[in-house]
């Protein structure tokens, strides 16, 4: 026999503090309690031991405690509240509650359910409230269509069907088990097929709509250009579709229960909208068969304008809503809604920045606000004094400036300013601390070379085209032409240039990097690059160069 002594360190146990136990036979140590504390285990010689202990010698056990606070979980489902003692400084967790007919939408810090609890550390007595939403009524039979293509009327497969049974299993087109608790009524998004893929379920007063991506994308509902979508209608039939913006936008017309219905799909902005209406800028109604010859279109949803376009060649260009003619101190200003301006008969460009319009013409940028048919000139964000290496640039905020006291004019793109003084133009970046930066060392350069294409197993052309900018940015083109592109921003550390993909023809590569090591005029792809797919595999035997360039 050996003797155990329990030092509860201010707590209590159910039983004696000193006990004799059999040697070499495993026993379960008691669990003490102490108000306001969480038991963290028994220590032997300041080391926490297992609760299942094998006695070999006389031993003293000292209880280890951590401070605790009480967390009350208000279930809001008819069940009693649950009070849990939580270690101070840790998150409060509990098994997800259930409520028949409802879906659990998270814990909240206030009774009004406006402030979500996101597993923050608990440091004081806290009450958490359960939020519930009505479980969406997925169960139904659906009819619809599959559409794809990149221009014109594209392609389709009509008479598609789908169903969702009482256990929320989706069958048809792309199948899988729907997680009803994942449904977000604000976005319409749900997960299915073991929570690996996203779908979309929305309703209006008449119908339910089900939208699925052909690729079953797990990171984006409306990714790519191939879609299934369905309506819980008695009958549907495909009429036609019109596609623009390389397949990223389209209008699809179905006959639903004998009535025409227009659907708008925009993969760039993750939009799927049924029951839209289309008119010209002059207010003339359109259907999909009219779009090829339409000079403009205005898409409305539930009476609200969501998109406006003007025809430019064979493509639609989105309008910004500021198209029109305005009067003011610069003379008559006409905006076309797509970035072109005419200022008192002089051609120029413009862009909308927050609530103001920046108009560039005659090597000068003027900032205006518009109201009805008039505009007012205001100062832009560049107004101020900026220094660099003893040089001083002063912007008046109205298109005029000085450089080291010599007057000039400027144009701007954000805080990138191109100023012209004594006939010479330079581009700088204005910083918030009152300094400015000069152009990137890569500005305006093009590097050409080759990379290894894993898919085709031959060397392909590679071009890295840098923007003429103060920042490192530009486009990577792989293969011939410009079809395969990767827009990037970059960071140079020593001789290592890391390019991060911001947009690409393959949007699954956004966020990945291509890393170059620079030696003289040559940049060689590093093994650290993270772009690796069947088609786009940049390996360390790929390189590009630019004559005359060196760090």
Secondary structure, DSSP 8 states (H G I E B T S, - for coil): -EEEEEE-TT-B-SS-SEEEE-TTSEEE----B-TTEEEEEEEETTEE--SEEE--S-EEEEEEEEEEEEEEEE--SSS--EEEEEETTB---------TTEEEEEEESSTTS-SB--S--B-S-EEEEEEEEE-----EEEEEEEEE-SSBT-EEEEEEEEEE-TT-EEESSS-EEEEGGG--TTT-EEEETTTTEEEEEEE-SS-EEEEEETT--SS-TT-SS-EEEEE--S-EEEEEEEEETTTTEEEEEEEETTEEEEEEEETTTTEEEEEEEEE-TTS-EE-GGGGGG-SEEEEEETTEEEEEEEEETTEEEE--S--EEEBSTT--EEE-SSSEEEETTEEEEEEEETTEEEEEETTEEEEEEEETTEEEEE--TT-EEEEETTEEEEE-SSSEEEETTEEEEEEEETTEEEEEETTEEEEEEE-TTSBEEE--TTTT-EEEEEEEETTTTEEEEEEEEE-SSSS-EEEEEESSTTSEEEEEEEEEETTEEEEEEEEESSGGGTT-EEEEEEETTEEEE-TT---B-SS-B--TT-EEE-TT---
